[in-house]
């Protein structure tokens, strides 16, 4: 919750938009359009959810990935 800000949501929307999953204006709001885009993106990997998984956030480049 600490990192889920308007700026994070806008970054999520931009990341989904460049991948052809988010349609519309970047608003920074976690609205129905954003949730639908999250579902579309994640369903390709077998996860049918509007809740952004940590793995999806990492694949989108929104969360740092630990290196060995």
Secondary structure, 3 states (H helix, E strand, C coil): CCCCCHHHHHHHHHHHHHCCCCCCCCCCCCCHHHHHHHHHHHHCCCCCCCCCCHHHHHHCCCCCCCCC
